[in-house]
């Protein structure tokens, strides 16, 4: 177990990563750029992109060993990203304290249509930019990569319009 994955190190990262840390990385100007990117990219395909940034997990979630992937799946459900007309919602989830990026896709664009490796490319592009401190560029690269994937794997049903908020949701 490396120091970065040690439960105590992880707990300290989550304890000291709060909303202010996320607001410094994603100020209003960057949030607006992400919103514009989601809005523009959704004109290229019928899919729905929901972008969520979470500063850190609650202590009880950490004690339970909740992984970024499990939290992303939980938010996918809670935010009803699965509830689009064409079952083509995609959640892009950033857990800031863990430096984690996860993508969860609904069944019309899930693993049967899109390989996990394609989603991984979007995650890797985001992480690379985030590592350099380029949060706007990373988020926009992620949104654009997801849009490219959705454009390559369209659903057979027509677009029903904008079903999800385009603005990123910032949690804690």
N, C-alpha and C positions, 0 to 999 in steps of 0.2 A: 504494500500500500504506500503510495507516494504521499508526501506531505500535503499536496494540493487536494488529494482525495480523502485524507484523514478526516474522520467525523468532527474532530475538534477544530481543525483548520476551517472546515466548511461552516461550522457553527459561527465562528468568528467573522467570516466573510459575510454571512447573512445578518449577523448582529450589527455590523458596521456599514452595511449597504442599505441605505434608505431612500426615500423619495427624492431627497435633495441631490443625492448622487446621480440618480437617473435623470433628474431635471437638468443637471449640468451637462450630461451626455446628450440628452434629447430635449433641448429648449424648445420653446414654442415655434421658432423658425424651422427647426428640424421636424417637429411634429407636423407642421403645415406642408413641408416638402414630402413627407411620407404620405399624407392625406392626398396630395396632388398626384403622387405616383400611383397610389391605389386606384384613384378615380380614372386616371389616364389609361392604366393597364387594363382595367375592367372593360374598356371599350374594344379591346382586342379579342375578347373571348366571353362566353356566357358565365364563366365561373365567378365565385364570390370570394374575395380575399379579406380576412380579418387579421389585423396585426395587433399583437398584445405584447407589452413590455411589463415585466414584473420585477420589482427591485429585489425582493428576497422572499423567502418562505417564512411562515410562522414557526416558532419554536416547536410546537407539537408536530408540525409536518416534518421538520428536520429529525426529531426524535423517532418518528415513524419510518424514517429513511426514504421519504418521498423523492423520487427521481424527477429530473426535468421532464422526461417523456411522460411519466404518469401525471404530472401536473398539467402538461399540455393537453393530454387526453381529457382530463377532468374539465379544463376550461373550454375545450371543444364542445363538450356536452353542456356545461353550465351556460355558455354564451349562445347556445343553440346554433352553432355553425353548421351542424348536421341538418338543420331544419330548412334548407333552401328548397325551392320548388323542384330543381333538377338534381338534387343531391350532389352538388358540385362546389360545396364550400371548402375553403382551405384556411387553416389557422397557421399563421406564422407566429411563433412564441419565442420570446427572448427572456431568459431568466438571468438577469444582470449579475447577481452575486455569484452564480456558478459559471458565468461566461458561456452559457449554453443557448443553443438555437435549436428549436424543434419545429417540424412541420407535420401537421395532422390533416389528412385529406378525407373528404367524404367518399362514399362508395362509388359514385360515378367517375371519380378521378383518383381512386385509391390504388392500392398495389396491383390490382388486376389490370388496370389500364396504364399506370405509370410505375416504373420500377423504383424501388427505394433509392437506387443509385442516382436517379434524376433529382429526387428531392434533396439528397445529400449534397449535390452540387450547389443548390441554392443556399443550404446551410453553410457550406464551406466558404462560399463567396462572402456571405455576411460576416462570418467569424474572422476571416482574413482582414477585412476592412475594420472591424471592431478592434482587433488586436492592435492596429495602427492608430486607433483613436478616431477613426473616420466613421462616426456613427450614422451620419446622414447618408454617406455613400454606401455603407454596408446595408442599411435598411432598404434603400432604393434598389440596390443590386439584388437583394433578396426578393423584393416585390417584382422586379422586372423578370427575374429568372423564373419565378412561379408563374408569372403571366405567359412567358414563352412556353412553359410546360403545358399550361392549360390551353393555349392556342393550338398546340400540336395534338392534344387529346380532347377535342371538343365533345360535348354531349350531343346526342342526336336531336334533342328537343330545343326549341328556340329559347333565346334569352328572355327572361321575364322581367328584367330591369334590376335595379339596385336593391338588394334585399338585406345587406349588412352595412353598418356604418363604415365609411371610408377612413375616418380618423382613427389613429391608433388608440388603443385603450392602455392607460398606464395604471398599474396596480401597485399599491403600497410604495 
